[in-house]
Amino acid sequence: MSFWQNKPRFARCQFNRPGSLFYQAFFGFWLTILGMFLMLLLLSQLHPEQLKSKQLHGKMLGSLSHLQRNIERLVNIKNKPVDTVLKHSRFTKNKWLYLSHPKIEQSLSSKANKHNMDLSLLYFDTPTPPLFIATDRYYAYGPLSITLNNEQYQLFQIKPLRDPPFVTRIKMLPFWLKALAILLPSIVLSILFSRRLVAPLSELGQAAKKLAQGELSTRVKAPKKRHDEIASLMHDFNFMAERLSNSVQAHKQLLADVSHELRSPLTRLTLANVMAQDTQGETQKNYLIRIEKEAKCLDKMLSDVLTLSRLEQNQQTLQVEAISLDGLISNLLSDAQFEAHQKGCTFISELPPSLLLKCDAALLNSAIENIIRNAIKYAHSTVTLTFKHTDTTISICVRDDGYGVSDEALMRLCQPFYRVSDSRNRSSGGIGLGLAITKRAVSAHNGKLILKHNTPNGLAAEIRLPL
């Protein structure tokens, strides 16, 4: 509990902060609603005036037909002037009649068009049944074809709308405009909010993968102006990574310090053992020889631990020089042939290609020796060494036909002190540092150590180096 109690205060984020994800989601939702509303309002102002129509039925059609007959009778039979008839109180009481002519300037109206409404919409070139026509400024009923003094008109009754309601305008919009008004703001705002939410989470995910792969210096860049739960999570991640890095470094330093401090008493122990052998009898001498052997093993172990520690902390100074690949591994191949013969298996090697490597010869030779000896230890009958190279890389691949390892063990073979429990156990020698040192040594040369299953069985180890 003390680990988290010591977290910095800035890493804590309360749910009720204005910048929290709750409020971001809340305001994002209502901002989307507001965006759709504004979009509908904008589109309702841009549409053409004639928006909607439907066929006319019922009393309004009967009333309009009655007006048509009366106007025709008064003008064509009783020879009344059209203007007089159209503006007669009998027809204009609570009604606005409009006679639409093919020539707009000859159209007649019972009332003045005070609000400059666009009445040019009220004419149809083709025969059209009576309609109810809705615009954003008026309703119109018609047309009914009417002939006055041998002139052809279309009769409409108009009902002005002083302040057309917003809902009516929206209802009159075409379906595709309604869909556009809803989808466009919601998609745009959703993308913006999703990017704001997902981008830092993706960054956190990538950082977590790097941290899991051993890159302890990995950190995420938390935005200074962001104070929500995600920012808190990013601060927590950095805090965790820092503590983890410090813990691992402290562990490595402790291991290196202990290994270093053990060298001195071990040296004194070896010296005392040699002196004791000169003064003891044969029985005691056998025990002292055994002590000397175990002391040498312990010395080798401490040497490997110190080498690994220096490589992991980048404290190993590389003595880089240009050397031919053949010169680098010629003695190593001879030793491998001898060791394989002693074990009763065959060591098969291709001729090394003629090329120069810029490397620390001793360190790289040790890395190659580790994987060859490892293969000889666990092979049943055959170990093969092959080379592949391009203009930029050289690959050194060692394969054995032993039992191999499981998929889980394959992922952990390069971990310090890890040994497989079945075929690769302590009876075969080693403490699990060889491949760990090899991997760090190859990495120090900007290369890769690749371990994979051999076909049909066994293990394949490939060292890939840049040229």
N, C-alpha and C positions, 0 to 999 in steps of 0.2 A: 504493500500500500504506500510505503514511503516514496517509492519511485514516482508515482503519479501525484502524490501530494506536493512534490517539489517542482512540479511543472511551472513554467513561467505564467504569469497572470494573463498575458496577451493570448495565450493558447486556449483560454476558456471563452466559450461563446454561449450566451444565454438565449433561450428560446424566444424571449420577448424583446430582443433587440430589434430596432427598426430594419437593420440590414440582414436579418435572418432569412433562411430559405422559406420559412412560413410566410413572411410578409412579401418576399419576392414572388412566390407563387400566387399569393392573394392579389397583389397589385397587377401581376402579369395577367391573371384571369380577367380582372375588371378593365385593364387597359385594352385587352382584346375585344371585350364587349363594346367599349367606347370607340375603338377603331372601326368596328363593324357599323356602329350607329352613325359615325361621321361619314363613312363611306356611302352608306345608304342616303344620308342627307345630301352629300355632294352629287350623287347620281340622280337623285330626284330633282335637282336644280338644272341638270344638263340634258334631260330627256326632251324630245320634241313634245309639243303641246298635246297632240292627239295621242292618247295612250291606250284607251280601252273602249271597246264598243260591243254591244250585244243587240240581238233582234228585239224590236219593240212589240209589245203585246198589251192587251187589256185596255183600261179606261183611257190611258194617255193616247193610244193609237186611235181610239174612237173619237176623242176630243179633237185630235189633230185632223182627222178626216172630216169632221163636222165643220171645222174652220176652213178647210180647203173648199168645201162645197159652197159655203156662204160667200167667201171672197170671190170665187168664180162667178156666182150668180150676180153679185152686186156690180162687178166690173164688166163682165161680158154681156149680161142681159140688161141691167139697168144703166149701163154706161157711166158708172161712177169712176172718178180718177183713182188710179191704183194707190197713190200716196194717201189720198183722203180715206179710202177704205181701210188701208193698213194701219192708219193711226187713229181710227175711230175708237172711242172709249169702249165700245161694245166688244172690240177684239183685244184691245191693249190693256184692259183692266187686269192687273196682276200677271200679264203675259208680255213676253218680248218675242215678236214674230220677225222672222228674217226670210226674205225672198232672195235666194242665191241665183245669180245669173252666170252663164258661162263667161261673160265678160265682167270681171269683178267690179268695175266702175259702175255697171248698170244694176248691181245688186241693191235691194231696198231693205230698210230696217224700220221697224215701228218705234224704236228708241235710239237715242244717240249712243254711240259706243264711247262712253266717257273714259273707260279704263284701257282703251286701245287694245282690246282683245283681238287675237288673230282669228277673224271669221273666214279667212280664205280657205280654211280647212273644210268648211261646210259646202262642198260641192263634189259631186261624183260624176265622172265622165260616163260611166256605164250604169245601166239600170240597177238600182240597189233597193232592197226592201227597207222599210222604215226601221231605224236603229235607235238605240239609246247610246249616245256618244259622250264619253267622259274625258275631259281634259283637266289640267290642273287649275284652270281659271273659270270654267263654266261647264254645265251640262247642256247637251243639245238633243232634241228629239226630231227625227226625220231621216231622210227626205221624203216628202210626198210631191210627186210631179204635178205641176199646176200651170195652166196656160192662160195668160192674161193679155188681151189685146194682141193676140197672135204671137206673143213672146213666151218662150218656154222658161219657167222658173222651177226651183226646188224649194218647197216650203219647210222651214224649220221653226221650232219653238226653242228659245234659249233661256236657260236659268243660270244667271251669274253666280259665282262663288266668291265671296269677299275674301276670306282667308282660308284657303283649302287646307284641311288638316294634314299633318305629316303622315299619319297612318294611311290616309287615302292615297297620298302620293306614292307611298311604298307599295300599297296593294296594286297600283296601276303600273308599276315597273314590270318590264318583261322578266321572265323567269331567269334568263341568263345573266341579267344585270343584278338580280337579287343574289344569285349564286356567287357572282363575282364579288359583290360587296361583303359576303360572309366569308368566302374562302380566302380572298387576298389578305385581309388584315390578320386572320387567324393563322394562316400559313407563315406569313412573314414574321409575326411576333412570336409564334411558336418556335421557329428556327432560331431567332435571336436568343430567346430564353433557353432553348435546349443547348445551344452552343455555349452560352454562359455557364450552364450547369455541367455539360459533358466534358468540355475542353480541360478544365483542371483535374477532373476525375481521370481522364485518359493520361494526363501528365503524371498523376499519382500512380496509376497502374504501371506505366513504363518505369518510373523510378523504383517501384516495389520490385519489379523483375530484375532490374540492375542490382538492387541491394541483395536480392536472393542469390544472384550469381557471384556475389563476393565483392562488388564495387562499393566499398563502405564509405567512400567519399560522396556518394550520390545524395543530392538534395533537390528539393523542389523550390521554385521561386514563388513565394506567396505574394499576391498583389497587396500593396500597401493600403490601397483605398477600399479593399474588400474586407468586410467584418462579419461574414456569415459563417454557417457551420462548415462549409467547404474550406474557407480560409483557416478556421480553427483546426480542421483535419490536416491541412498542409503544415501548419505549425507543429501539430502533434507528430506528424511523420518526421519532420526535420529533427525534432527533439528526440524521438525514438532512435533515428539513424545516428545522431550524435552520441547518444548514450551507448548504443550498440557498438559503434566504432571505437569509442573510448574503452569499452569493456574488452573487445577483441584485442585491441592494441596493448592493453594492460596485461591480458593473458599471454600474448606473444612475448611481451617484454619480460614478464615473469619467467616464462619458459627459457628464454635466452639467458637471463641473468642466472637462473638456477643451474643451467647447463654450463655456463661459463665458470661459475663458482665451484662446480664439482670437478672441473679439470685439475685444479691444484691438488686437492686431497687424493684424487685418483693417480696423479703423477707420483705423489709421495708414496702412495700405496704400492705402485708398481716398482718403484726403486727399493722400498723396504722388502718386497717379495723377492727381488733378485738377490739382495744381500742375504736374505734368510736361506735361499737355496744353496748358497755356498757353505753354509755352516750346519745344515741339517742332514739327517740320515736319508736313506733311500725311500723309506715309507713316507716320511714327512715331505720329501722332495716332490713326490707324485702329487700330493695335495697342493703344494705350492705352485706346481706347474699348472694345475687346474685353476687355481686362483689367478695366475697370470693370463690364462686364456680368457677367462670371464672378464678380467680387467680390460683386455684388448677389445672385447665385444662392447663393453660399456663405453670405452673411449671412442669407438667407431660410432656408437649411438649418439653420444654427446656431440661428436663432430657433425653428424648428419643434422641434428637438431639445430645447431648453431648455423650451419649452412642454410637450412630452410628458413630460419628466422631472419637472416640477413637478406635472403631473396625476397621474402614477403614484405620486409620493411624497406626494400630498395636500397639497402646498405651494402650490397655486394658490388664491389668495383670491378667492372669488366675490363679485362686486358685484351682489347680488340686488336686483331691482326689478320692479315690476308693469308689464308692457308688453303692448300688444295684439299678436296674432300678425300682423295686417296691417301694423302699424307696424314690426314686427321684420324682415319679409322683403320689404317693398314695393320698396326699392331693389335688393335682391338679385334680384328677379324681372325688373326692367328690364335689369340687367346680363346675366342669363341669356338673355333674348330677343336681346340684341345679340350675345353670343358664339355662340349657336346659329346666328344668321343668317350670321355670318362663316364658320362652318364648313360652311354649306350644309345644315343640318338644321332641323327644326321643334321649337320648344319650346311645349308645351301645358300650361297650368296652370289648375286650378280656382281659384275665388275663396276666399281664406282665410276660415274661419269667424270670426265676431265673438266672440272670447273673450280673456281676459287670461291671460298666463303670468307666473309669478314665477320669474325666471331672471337669469343674467348675460347681458345682451343681446349683448355683443361676442363672448363665448365660444360661445354657442349659434348666433349668426348665422354665425360661422366654421364651425361643424360642419355647418350646413345648406348653406352655400356649398360646402364640400368635396364633399359627395355630389352636388350639382347639377353642379358643374364636372367631376367625375369622370364623370358620366353623359354630359355633352355631349362630352367627349373621345373616348369609345369608342362613341358611338351611330352608326348608319348613316344614319338619316333622321329619327328621332323621339325626343323625350324628353318624358315626361309627369310632371306633379306633381299628386298628389291628396292630399286631407285626409279623415280620418275621426275622429270624436270621440264620446265618451260623456260621462257625467256626471263621470267620474274620469280619463279619459285622452284624449290627442290623438295621432294618428298622422300623420306626414308621410312620404309614400311617393314616391320618385323611381324611374322605370323608363326604361331605355334598350333599344334594339333592336340592340345590338352583338353581338359574337361570344360574349359571356358568358365564363364560366370553368368549369373542371372542378370536380367535387365536392371533390377534395383542395384545390384552390386556394381554393375558397369558404370552407373552414374556416380558412385562414391569411391571408386578406386583411387582417385587422386587426392582424397582427403587425408590429411596427416594421421598416422597411427591406425588407419583403417585396414583390416585384413578380412578376407572372406573366410567364413567359418568352416567350409567343407574341404575343398581341395587345397586352398591356399592358406594354410595354417602355420603356426609357429614352428612346427616340426620341420618345415621346409626352409626355415630361416627367415630373417628380416623382421622389422618391427612396423612396417607399413609406411616408411618414409621415402622409399626409392622413387615411386611414381610421383609423389608430391613434390620432391626435389626436381625431378625431371620436368614436370609441368612448369614450375617456376623458372627453371633455367631456360627452357624453350621460350617462355613468355618474355624473359629478359632480352632475348634476341629477336623480339617482335614476331615470334612464330607461334604455332599451335601444336598441341599434343592431342591427337584424335584416337580414342579407344573405341573399338567396335567388335562385334562378333565375327569370328572367322567362319568360313564355309568349308566343310560341313560342321566342324566343331573347333573349339579353341578360341584364341583371342588374337586380334590384330591391333598393333600399336603403330601409329603413323606420326612421324615428326615432320611438320611442314614449315619450311623456313624461307624467308625472302632472300633473293639474290642481290 
